[in-house]
């Protein structure tokens, strides 16, 4: 049965990577997918545009709407949400996927990078949620899913890149507070984080190439997101999900399908304790 048939999913930062993968997974179920991002024209180094992903969404069986958007612009963000809701007749899911990363220590983090991470990570998550919630309250099974890690206050997660950690945990704190604030409205507000590094441009440009080959494909996060969207929103909120654990509960046993290089030992993602994979 198509759980998302006719449902509308608004995804920030969905012209490539995990956002694109979630968009295509929802599209295969017949969803309306709002593709947002700054890239409207092809980039010399980065694949995909909001328009190319809409074409993929429609080929996969969904309906797409491309909106060029810088999530740091609160007026543009509000306008994008209003445009999406008007175009598809409402909103059912928000995916806070847009994120900026700089794995730099305190002395090597310039203020422009600090501001970028705060604005794209915590601030945009808060503002996108704020803009979508009035529409989500009218949905039969509304979800907000934020791509950020489980909260922890151990210094080891902060000391290598304190600014980045604060910005990502800020996203998670939005979930922590909003899940309880809007529980009576039946809105599921959860976080999702990968067990391993995921083969995206962020990994390609911020980590050694060996880690890229030791990563999983974005589709594992997309499949986990879909499983969360299937859940009853009134019974599933305030969780910090890990993609692998969500899929195990759903009955998935073949995780080799997600590996970039099947014979390479996988690399644990940031903010998670090391464990054998």
N, C-alpha and C positions, 0 to 999 in steps of 0.2 A: 504494500500500500504506500502511496506517495504522501508522506507526512507533511512535506513542505509545499505541496501543490497549491499554487495561488497565494502562498505566504510571501511577505516582502522582507528582505534582509538588507540592511544598510551596513556596508563594510568600509571602514576607513583604511586607507593605504592598501588598496586592492588591485593595483595595476601589475603586481608581480608577487612572487614568493608565497607566503602563507595566506595572505589575503586573497590572492588569485585562486589558490587551491580550494579555499573554503567557498569562494564564489562558484567555482565549477562543480563542487560536490553538491551544493544546494541546487544548482541549475539542473543537475541530472534528476532531481526530484521534482522538477517543475516549478521552482521558486522564481519569484521576481527578485532580481539582485541589483542593488544600487552600487555601482563601481565608482569609487572616489579616489582621487590622487592628484598630484601636481603634474604628472606626466601625460600630456595630451598629444605630444608629438614624439616620435621615436628618438631615443637617447643613444648616443654613440657607444656607451659602455654598459647600459642597463637594458635588459629586454622588456618588452611590453609597454603598452599605453592603456589608458582607461578605455579607449575605443577598441583596441585589439582584444581586450578581455571581454568587453560586451559582445563582440562577435563570437568569441569562444563560448560564452554563456548561452547565447541563442542557439548555437550549433549543438550544445549539450542538452537542450530541451527547456531552457528557462527563458525568461524575459529580462532584458538588461536595460539599464539606464546609466549613462556615463555622465558624471558631474566632476568637472575640474575643481579641485579643492585643496587649499592649504589649511590644514586643521588648526593652525595658529591664529587664523582670522575668525574671530568669534561670530562676526556678522555673516560671513560667507558660510560658516558651518551651520548656523541657524537657518539661513536661506536654503542650503542644500537639503536639510531635513524637511523643511516645508515643501520644497519642490518634489522630493521623493514621495512624500505622503500624498501630495495632490495628484501626482502622476499615477500612482498605483492604488490610491484609495485607502491609505493607511500604512502603518508599519507594524511588524511583528517581531523582528529580531534586530539587534544592534551588535555588531562585532567591532570592538575597539582594538584594532590591529596595528594602526599606525604607530611607529616607534622610531626613536633616534637613539643611536648608540655611540659612545666614545669610552673605550676601556682605558681611561687615563687616570693617573693618580692625582692627588690634590694639586701639586705644583705644576703639573702639565695639562691642566684643564682650563683653557681660556674661557672668559665669561661668555663669549658667543656660543660655545659648545654647551656650557652649563645652561644657558637660557634656552637653547634649542631643545635639549633633552627634557627640561622641565615643561616647556610649552607643548611639545609634541606628545610626550608621555603622559604625565599626570594631568596637566591642564586640559588637553584635548579630550582625554577620557572623561573628565568631569563634565566638560561643556557638551560633548556629544551625548552623553547620558542625560544630562539636563534637558537638552533639546528634544530628545526622542521619548522621554518618559511620558509626557502628556498623550502621545499617540499610542505608546505601548499599553497604557492603562485601558485602552479600548480593544485590545487584542484578546483573543480567546486563550492563547498560550504564549505570552510574551517572554522573551529572553534578552538579557544583555550578557554578552560573553567578552571578557577582557583578556588579552594575551599578556599575562604577567604572572610572576612567580608566587609560590606560597610565602607568606610573611615569616620572617625570622629576624631576631635582633642580635644574632651572633656577629661579633666584630669581623669575623673572617669573610663575611659576604660583603662588607662595606670597605674594608681597608684597601683592596687593590684598585677600586674605582668607585669612590664614595659618591660622587655626583650621579653616576649612572644608576647605582643601586638605589639611591634615594628616589630617583625619578621613576624607576620601575616599581618599587615598593609603594610609591604614591598611587600608582594605578591600582595596585592590590588593595590599598586602604580605601579607595573609592568603592570597591566591591564590598569590603567588610562593612562599611557604614551604610551604604545604600541598600544592601540586601535586607538589613533589618528595617531600615526606614520605609521601604516600599513592600514589605512582606504582606501587608494587608491588601495591597493592590494586586497580589498574585503575580508579580514580575520576578522571574528567576534571574538573579544577578550573580554570576559566577566568574571565576578565573580559570584559564586553561594554560598549561605550560608543558613544553616537551621534555621527555625523559632524556633525550639526547640532543646534541646540536642538530639543527635542521639546515639543509643545503639551500641557503638563500644568499642574496647579495651581501647581507650583513656579515655572514660567516666568511664569505669569500674575501671581503675587503678588510676584516678585522682579526682574522685568525690565520695561522699557517695553513698552507694548502693540504697538509696531512690531515687536518681536522675536517676539512670539507669532505674528503674521501671517507672519513670515519663518521659521517653524519647520516641521518635519515632524510627521506624526501618529504616535502611539505604536505604530501597527501595524508601522512599519518595524523597530522594535526587536524586536517580537514575532516577526516573520517571520525575523529574523536569529537569534533565540534558538532557534526551531524548527529551523533549519538546523544549528545547533551540536548540538542534542540528537540529531540524526540520525547524527552522526559516532560512530565507534568510540571509546569512552571510553579504551581503552588506547593509542590513537594520537593523542589530541587533548587535551593538558593543558599548563597553564602558559602559555597564550596570552592576549594582550591584544587582543581582537577589536574592530574598528570595524564597526558595523552595515552600512554601505554596502559595505564591502569583502567582508564575508561573503556578502552577497546577489549581488554581481557574480560571485563564484566560483560561486555556485549558478545563474548564468545569468539573473538579473534584469537587464533593460535599461530598463524603464519606471519611473523613480523619480519621475516627475511624479505618480503615483497617491498618493504619500505626502505631498505638499505641502499645507499648510493653505491657502495662496493660490498657485496655480500660476504666476502671473505676477510674483511677488515674489522678489527675490534672497534666497537662503537665508542664515541666520546660523550661522556655525561655533559649535560647542559649546565650553565651557570645556576647557582643558587640551590642546587640539589646535591645531597650527600652522594659520594661515590658508591656505586654498587655494581655487582657483576651483571652484565647485560647479555 
